Amino acid sequence: MKVSLVISTYNWPQALEICLMSALSQTRLPDEIVIADDGSKEETRLLIESFKRQSQVPIVHVWHEDLGFRLAMIRNRALRAATGDYIVQVDGDVILDSHFIADHIDVAEKGCFIRGTRCCITEEVSSQLLQEKRASLRIYSKGLKSRFNATRLPFAFSRKESDATKVKGCNMAFWRDDLVAVNGYNNQLQGWGHEDEELCWRLINLGLKKKIVKMHAVVYHLHHKLCSRESEDQHKEELKRCIQDRVVRAENGYDQIDEV
């Protein structure tokens, strides 16, 4: 299995730095890292270039112009650039447990996509981690809001559902062929909200199961301010249509992205 780790980011190089540090400290390294950059400034580019020079894992930086929140579109661009047959997706504001990639490989299953969980970190401890450039946490570390979500056990708890509510875009995994079959993310969903749910409902409409995984593939989520919710109502309507009409392929998605 060739694994592509896709990390989304936007103008927070301090968080991306410790995310990349954790990604390059895995017990099983990803085969490549693709950074889905939604229009960050020069500081982020320079940071990524410095990691490229020292990393034993190929790092690909996929960027487009900053025209507002276009997470769905930049993830499609990253998928275009990825060469792995398995896509593990995180946000650039998380710290990966050292077994994160190995655990995702362990729970991967044909006919399923994976919904992982996250352990949120308090604002105070998040600031300390960023200042210290520290990318290692454990279940007993201070500042964790839900220690259950930080628990890692050798045998993961998992269950399958035919329901795409409550997905976590900061910790998910998909077979590449499944993403291509539903035409990836919906590029029309610009602004915050529900782009992950809409994608996952189309995967379920295709016939896949959502596999919820606990106590495996742990990520720690840095504290940050919430994004604007001004597009949420519009996105909810698109999500409702997707569910009611059992939509499988996005009209404007992966296939509509130029080659990168």
C-alpha positions in Angstrom: 0.0 0.0 0.0 1.4 3.4 -1.0 0.2 6.0 1.4 -0.1 9.7 0.6 -0.5 12.0 3.6 -2.5 15.1 2.6 -2.1 18.1 4.9 -4.3 21.1 4.4 -3.1 24.5 5.5 -3.7 28.2 5.4 -1.4 31.0 6.7 -0.4 29.2 10.0 3.1 28.1 9.4 3.8 27.7 13.1 1.2 25.0 13.4 2.2 23.4 10.1 5.8 23.2 11.3 4.9 21.0 14.3 2.4 19.0 12.2 5.2 18.2 9.7 7.6 17.4 12.5 5.1 14.8 13.8 4.5 13.5 10.3 8.2 12.9 9.8 8.6 11.1 13.2 6.2 8.2 12.4 7.0 4.6 13.2 5.9 4.0 9.6 6.5 7.0 7.4 4.0 8.0 4.7 5.3 7.4 1.2 4.8 11.0 0.4 3.4 14.2 1.9 1.2 16.5 -0.2 0.5 19.9 1.3 -2.9 21.4 0.2 -2.2 25.1 0.6 -5.3 27.3 0.3 -3.4 30.4 -0.7 -0.9 30.9 2.2 1.8 33.7 2.0 5.5 33.4 1.5 6.4 32.4 5.1 4.5 29.1 4.5 6.3 28.4 1.2 9.7 29.0 2.8 8.9 26.7 5.7 7.9 23.9 3.3 11.0 24.4 1.2 13.1 24.0 4.4 11.4 20.7 5.2 11.8 19.5 1.6 15.6 19.9 1.9 15.8 17.7 5.1 13.0 15.2 4.6 13.6 11.6 3.5 9.9 11.6 2.4 9.0 13.4 -0.8 7.0 16.6 0.0 4.8 18.2 -2.7 3.5 21.7 -2.2 0.2 22.3 -4.0 -0.9 26.0 -3.8 -3.6 28.2 -5.4 -4.3 31.9 -5.1 -6.1 33.1 -2.0 -9.6 33.9 -3.2 -11.3 33.0 0.1 -12.0 29.7 1.9 -11.6 27.1 -0.9 -10.6 24.0 1.1 -12.6 21.6 -1.1 -10.9 22.8 -4.3 -7.3 22.7 -2.8 -7.9 19.2 -1.5 -8.9 18.2 -5.1 -5.7 19.8 -6.4 -3.7 17.8 -3.8 -5.5 14.6 -4.8 -4.5 15.3 -8.4 -0.8 15.6 -7.2 -0.9 12.6 -4.9 0.4 9.3 -6.2 -0.6 7.0 -3.4 -3.4 4.4 -3.7 -4.5 5.3 -0.1 -5.1 8.9 1.0 -4.7 9.8 4.7 -6.1 13.3 5.2 -5.3 15.7 8.1 -5.4 19.4 8.8 -2.2 21.4 9.3 -3.2 22.3 12.9 -2.9 18.8 14.3 -0.1 16.8 15.9 0.0 13.2 14.8 0.7 10.4 17.3 3.9 8.5 16.3 1.8 5.5 15.2 -0.7 7.5 13.2 0.2 6.2 9.7 0.8 2.7 10.9 -2.6 2.7 12.6 -4.4 4.0 9.5 -2.8 1.2 7.5 -3.9 -1.3 10.2 -7.6 -0.2 10.0 -7.8 0.3 6.2 -10.5 -1.8 4.6 -11.8 -2.1 1.0 -15.4 -0.8 0.7 -14.9 1.6 3.6 -13.6 5.0 4.4 -12.2 5.9 7.8 -13.4 8.5 10.2 -10.9 9.1 12.9 -11.2 11.2 16.0 -9.3 14.1 17.6 -8.2 15.1 21.0 -8.5 18.9 21.4 -5.8 20.8 23.3 -6.4 23.8 25.5 -5.5 27.3 24.3 -2.7 27.7 26.9 -1.0 24.4 26.1 -1.4 25.0 22.4 0.5 28.2 22.7 3.2 26.5 24.7 3.6 23.8 22.0 3.9 26.4 19.3 6.5 28.4 21.2 8.6 25.4 22.1 8.1 23.8 18.6 7.2 20.6 20.4 5.4 17.9 18.4 5.0 15.0 20.9 2.1 14.4 23.2 0.8 11.5 25.2 -2.4 10.5 26.9 -1.0 11.9 30.2 0.1 15.2 28.8 -1.4 18.3 30.4 -4.0 20.4 28.5 -5.9 17.6 26.8 -9.7 18.2 26.8 -10.7 14.6 26.1 -8.2 11.9 27.2 -10.5 9.2 25.9 -9.8 10.5 22.4 -6.1 10.4 23.1 -6.2 6.8 24.2 -4.4 4.4 21.9 -4.7 0.6 22.3 -3.2 -2.2 20.3 -6.7 -3.4 19.2 -8.7 -0.5 17.8 -12.4 -0.1 18.6 -14.3 0.4 15.3 -17.8 0.2 13.9 -19.4 0.6 10.5 -22.2 2.9 9.7 -24.3 3.9 6.6 -24.4 7.5 7.8 -22.0 10.4 7.1 -22.9 12.7 9.9 -20.2 13.8 12.4 -17.2 13.2 10.2 -13.8 14.8 11.0 -12.0 16.3 8.1 -8.9 16.7 10.2 -8.5 12.9 10.5 -9.9 10.8 7.6 -8.7 8.2 5.1 -9.9 7.0 1.7 -9.0 4.7 -1.1 -8.0 7.0 -4.0 -10.1 5.1 -6.5 -13.2 5.8 -4.3 -12.5 9.5 -4.2 -12.1 9.6 -8.0 -15.3 7.6 -8.5 -17.3 10.3 -6.8 -15.3 13.1 -8.4 -13.7 14.2 -5.2 -14.7 17.2 -3.2 -17.4 19.6 -4.4 -15.6 22.7 -5.6 -18.9 24.7 -5.3 -18.7 24.5 -1.5 -16.6 27.7 -0.9 -16.5 29.0 2.6 -16.5 27.0 5.8 -18.8 24.0 6.5 -19.9 20.5 5.6 -17.6 19.9 2.6 -16.4 16.7 4.3 -20.0 15.5 5.1 -21.1 16.1 1.5 -18.2 14.1 0.2 -18.8 11.3 2.6 -22.5 11.1 1.8 -21.6 10.6 -1.9 -19.2 7.8 -0.9 -22.1 6.2 1.0 -24.4 6.7 -1.9 -21.8 4.9 -4.0 -22.1 1.9 -1.6 -19.3 2.4 0.9 -19.4 2.2 4.6 -18.2 4.8 7.1 -15.8 3.1 9.5 -15.5 4.9 12.8 -12.2 4.2 14.6 -11.4 5.0 18.2 -8.3 4.3 20.2 -6.2 4.2 17.1 -4.7 6.8 14.6 -4.8 9.6 17.2 -4.4 13.3 16.4 -4.1 16.2 18.8 -5.9 19.4 17.6 -4.4 22.8 18.4 -6.7 25.5 19.7 -7.6 28.2 17.3 -10.4 30.7 16.6 -13.4 29.5 14.6 -13.8 30.4 11.0 -16.6 32.5 9.7 -19.9 30.5 9.3 -21.5 32.8 6.7 -21.6 30.1 4.1 -23.0 27.3 6.3 -26.7 27.6 5.5 -26.0 27.4 1.8 -23.8 24.4 2.3 -26.5 22.7 4.4 -28.9 23.0 1.5 -26.4 21.4 -0.8 -25.8 18.7 1.8 -29.6 18.1 2.1 -29.9 17.8 -1.7 -27.0 15.3 -1.8 -28.7 13.1 0.8 -32.3 13.3 -0.6 -31.2 12.8 -4.3 -28.6 10.2 -3.4 -26.0 12.1 -5.4 -22.8 10.1 -6.2 -20.7 12.3 -8.4 -20.0 16.0 -7.8 -20.8 18.1 -10.9 -17.8 20.3 -10.2 -15.0 18.4 -8.5 -11.8 16.4 -9.1 -12.3 16.1 -12.9 -12.7 19.9 -13.3 -9.4 20.7 -11.7 -6.5 21.4 -14.0 -3.6 19.0 -14.0 -1.0 20.0 -11.4 
